[in-house]
Amino acid sequence: MADEKAAAGRARKAPVRKPAIFVIEVLDDSGNPVKLRKDQVNVIAATTNADAALDLMEAGEHPFAVFVRAPITSVM
């Protein structure tokens, strides 16, 4: 009973969203990593919604854009 009162009296904080961090490399046709600089990479979007990703791809604004579906896992 006392635990229920204590839990009910505490205000819940809104969850803090942490940014997604993607570690990527670009491979050539032989599968070897290609040297590139950070300023050569343009992140257009990061989404878990496949329809939103396809809409961006089909819009034609970024004709050379590609998307990669990758699982988000925590690495400690």
PyMOL commands that place a pseudoatom at each C-alpha (Angstrom):
pseudoatom trace, name=CA, resn=MET, resi=1, chain=A, elem=C, hetatm=0, pos=[0.000, 0.000, 0.000]
pseudoatom trace, name=CA, resn=ALA, resi=2, chain=A, elem=C, hetatm=0, pos=[2.774, 2.437, 0.948]
pseudoatom trace, name=CA, resn=ASP, resi=3, chain=A, elem=C, hetatm=0, pos=[4.632, 1.517, -2.245]
pseudoatom trace, name=CA, resn=GLU, resi=4, chain=A, elem=C, hetatm=0, pos=[1.544, 2.327, -4.324]
pseudoatom trace, name=CA, resn=LYS, resi=5, chain=A, elem=C, hetatm=0, pos=[1.254, 5.781, -2.709]
pseudoatom trace, name=CA, resn=ALA, resi=6, chain=A, elem=C, hetatm=0, pos=[4.955, 6.503, -3.292]
pseudoatom trace, name=CA, resn=ALA, resi=7, chain=A, elem=C, hetatm=0, pos=[4.738, 5.402, -6.922]
pseudoatom trace, name=CA, resn=ALA, resi=8, chain=A, elem=C, hetatm=0, pos=[1.580, 7.445, -7.513]
pseudoatom trace, name=CA, resn=GLY, resi=9, chain=A, elem=C, hetatm=0, pos=[3.151, 10.563, -6.002]
pseudoatom trace, name=CA, resn=ARG, resi=10, chain=A, elem=C, hetatm=0, pos=[6.192, 10.566, -8.289]
pseudoatom trace, name=CA, resn=ALA, resi=11, chain=A, elem=C, hetatm=0, pos=[5.962, 12.580, -11.476]
pseudoatom trace, name=CA, resn=ARG, resi=12, chain=A, elem=C, hetatm=0, pos=[7.083, 10.762, -14.612]
pseudoatom trace, name=CA, resn=LYS, resi=13, chain=A, elem=C, hetatm=0, pos=[9.655, 12.457, -16.779]
pseudoatom trace, name=CA, resn=ALA, resi=14, chain=A, elem=C, hetatm=0, pos=[9.345, 12.429, -20.533]
pseudoatom trace, name=CA, resn=PRO, resi=15, chain=A, elem=C, hetatm=0, pos=[11.786, 9.971, -22.092]
pseudoatom trace, name=CA, resn=VAL, resi=16, chain=A, elem=C, hetatm=0, pos=[14.908, 11.530, -23.551]
pseudoatom trace, name=CA, resn=ARG, resi=17, chain=A, elem=C, hetatm=0, pos=[15.471, 10.548, -27.164]
pseudoatom trace, name=CA, resn=LYS, resi=18, chain=A, elem=C, hetatm=0, pos=[19.048, 9.719, -27.956]
pseudoatom trace, name=CA, resn=PRO, resi=19, chain=A, elem=C, hetatm=0, pos=[20.241, 10.317, -31.500]
pseudoatom trace, name=CA, resn=ALA, resi=20, chain=A, elem=C, hetatm=0, pos=[20.860, 7.280, -33.672]
pseudoatom trace, name=CA, resn=ILE, resi=21, chain=A, elem=C, hetatm=0, pos=[24.508, 6.867, -34.566]
pseudoatom trace, name=CA, resn=PHE, resi=22, chain=A, elem=C, hetatm=0, pos=[25.254, 4.909, -37.726]
pseudoatom trace, name=CA, resn=VAL, resi=23, chain=A, elem=C, hetatm=0, pos=[28.745, 3.567, -38.356]
pseudoatom trace, name=CA, resn=ILE, resi=24, chain=A, elem=C, hetatm=0, pos=[29.068, 3.052, -42.093]
pseudoatom trace, name=CA, resn=GLU, resi=25, chain=A, elem=C, hetatm=0, pos=[31.587, 2.376, -44.814]
pseudoatom trace, name=CA, resn=VAL, resi=26, chain=A, elem=C, hetatm=0, pos=[31.247, 2.548, -48.570]
pseudoatom trace, name=CA, resn=LEU, resi=27, chain=A, elem=C, hetatm=0, pos=[32.431, -0.460, -50.535]
pseudoatom trace, name=CA, resn=ASP, resi=28, chain=A, elem=C, hetatm=0, pos=[33.564, -0.645, -54.146]
pseudoatom trace, name=CA, resn=ASP, resi=29, chain=A, elem=C, hetatm=0, pos=[32.467, -3.366, -56.585]
pseudoatom trace, name=CA, resn=SER, resi=30, chain=A, elem=C, hetatm=0, pos=[35.121, -5.736, -55.194]
pseudoatom trace, name=CA, resn=GLY, resi=31, chain=A, elem=C, hetatm=0, pos=[33.938, -5.271, -51.611]
pseudoatom trace, name=CA, resn=ASN, resi=32, chain=A, elem=C, hetatm=0, pos=[36.883, -3.138, -50.533]
pseudoatom trace, name=CA, resn=PRO, resi=33, chain=A, elem=C, hetatm=0, pos=[36.254, -0.021, -48.432]
pseudoatom trace, name=CA, resn=VAL, resi=34, chain=A, elem=C, hetatm=0, pos=[36.445, 3.268, -50.326]
pseudoatom trace, name=CA, resn=LYS, resi=35, chain=A, elem=C, hetatm=0, pos=[38.196, 6.208, -48.712]
pseudoatom trace, name=CA, resn=LEU, resi=36, chain=A, elem=C, hetatm=0, pos=[35.850, 9.138, -48.132]
pseudoatom trace, name=CA, resn=ARG, resi=37, chain=A, elem=C, hetatm=0, pos=[35.522, 12.155, -45.885]
pseudoatom trace, name=CA, resn=LYS, resi=38, chain=A, elem=C, hetatm=0, pos=[32.617, 13.016, -43.600]
pseudoatom trace, name=CA, resn=ASP, resi=39, chain=A, elem=C, hetatm=0, pos=[31.779, 16.057, -45.702]
pseudoatom trace, name=CA, resn=GLN, resi=40, chain=A, elem=C, hetatm=0, pos=[31.148, 13.740, -48.668]
pseudoatom trace, name=CA, resn=VAL, resi=41, chain=A, elem=C, hetatm=0, pos=[28.302, 11.979, -46.842]
pseudoatom trace, name=CA, resn=ASN, resi=42, chain=A, elem=C, hetatm=0, pos=[24.827, 13.499, -46.774]
pseudoatom trace, name=CA, resn=VAL, resi=43, chain=A, elem=C, hetatm=0, pos=[22.293, 11.838, -44.475]
pseudoatom trace, name=CA, resn=ILE, resi=44, chain=A, elem=C, hetatm=0, pos=[18.932, 12.520, -46.094]
pseudoatom trace, name=CA, resn=ALA, resi=45, chain=A, elem=C, hetatm=0, pos=[16.747, 10.778, -43.526]
pseudoatom trace, name=CA, resn=ALA, resi=46, chain=A, elem=C, hetatm=0, pos=[16.758, 8.204, -40.757]
pseudoatom trace, name=CA, resn=THR, resi=47, chain=A, elem=C, hetatm=0, pos=[13.421, 6.493, -40.296]
pseudoatom trace, name=CA, resn=THR, resi=48, chain=A, elem=C, hetatm=0, pos=[11.889, 3.193, -39.269]
pseudoatom trace, name=CA, resn=ASN, resi=49, chain=A, elem=C, hetatm=0, pos=[8.981, 3.755, -41.654]
pseudoatom trace, name=CA, resn=ALA, resi=50, chain=A, elem=C, hetatm=0, pos=[9.566, 1.950, -44.972]
pseudoatom trace, name=CA, resn=ASP, resi=51, chain=A, elem=C, hetatm=0, pos=[6.843, 3.938, -46.738]
pseudoatom trace, name=CA, resn=ALA, resi=52, chain=A, elem=C, hetatm=0, pos=[8.476, 7.226, -45.754]
pseudoatom trace, name=CA, resn=ALA, resi=53, chain=A, elem=C, hetatm=0, pos=[11.838, 5.984, -47.052]
pseudoatom trace, name=CA, resn=LEU, resi=54, chain=A, elem=C, hetatm=0, pos=[10.321, 4.892, -50.358]
pseudoatom trace, name=CA, resn=ASP, resi=55, chain=A, elem=C, hetatm=0, pos=[8.521, 8.229, -50.720]
pseudoatom trace, name=CA, resn=LEU, resi=56, chain=A, elem=C, hetatm=0, pos=[11.865, 10.012, -50.357]
pseudoatom trace, name=CA, resn=MET, resi=57, chain=A, elem=C, hetatm=0, pos=[13.488, 7.702, -52.885]
pseudoatom trace, name=CA, resn=GLU, resi=58, chain=A, elem=C, hetatm=0, pos=[10.708, 8.157, -55.448]
pseudoatom trace, name=CA, resn=ALA, resi=59, chain=A, elem=C, hetatm=0, pos=[10.457, 11.942, -55.062]
pseudoatom trace, name=CA, resn=GLY, resi=60, chain=A, elem=C, hetatm=0, pos=[13.410, 12.412, -57.405]
pseudoatom trace, name=CA, resn=GLU, resi=61, chain=A, elem=C, hetatm=0, pos=[15.022, 15.139, -55.307]
pseudoatom trace, name=CA, resn=HIS, resi=62, chain=A, elem=C, hetatm=0, pos=[18.032, 12.902, -54.566]
pseudoatom trace, name=CA, resn=PRO, resi=63, chain=A, elem=C, hetatm=0, pos=[18.533, 10.789, -57.711]
pseudoatom trace, name=CA, resn=PHE, resi=64, chain=A, elem=C, hetatm=0, pos=[21.661, 8.999, -56.450]
pseudoatom trace, name=CA, resn=ALA, resi=65, chain=A, elem=C, hetatm=0, pos=[20.336, 8.246, -52.956]
pseudoatom trace, name=CA, resn=VAL, resi=66, chain=A, elem=C, hetatm=0, pos=[20.167, 4.686, -51.696]
pseudoatom trace, name=CA, resn=PHE, resi=67, chain=A, elem=C, hetatm=0, pos=[18.777, 3.257, -48.507]
pseudoatom trace, name=CA, resn=VAL, resi=68, chain=A, elem=C, hetatm=0, pos=[20.023, 0.450, -46.331]
pseudoatom trace, name=CA, resn=ARG, resi=69, chain=A, elem=C, hetatm=0, pos=[17.848, -1.350, -43.855]
pseudoatom trace, name=CA, resn=ALA, resi=70, chain=A, elem=C, hetatm=0, pos=[19.913, -2.116, -40.779]
pseudoatom trace, name=CA, resn=PRO, resi=71, chain=A, elem=C, hetatm=0, pos=[18.949, -3.358, -37.341]
pseudoatom trace, name=CA, resn=ILE, resi=72, chain=A, elem=C, hetatm=0, pos=[19.463, -0.941, -34.482]
pseudoatom trace, name=CA, resn=THR, resi=73, chain=A, elem=C, hetatm=0, pos=[21.258, -2.780, -31.719]
pseudoatom trace, name=CA, resn=SER, resi=74, chain=A, elem=C, hetatm=0, pos=[22.996, -1.556, -28.638]
pseudoatom trace, name=CA, resn=VAL, resi=75, chain=A, elem=C, hetatm=0, pos=[26.685, -2.326, -28.403]
pseudoatom trace, name=CA, resn=MET, resi=76, chain=A, elem=C, hetatm=0, pos=[28.328, -1.939, -25.057]
for i in range(1, 76): cmd.bond("trace and resi %d" % i, "trace and resi %d" % (i + 1))
show_as sticks, trace
zoom trace
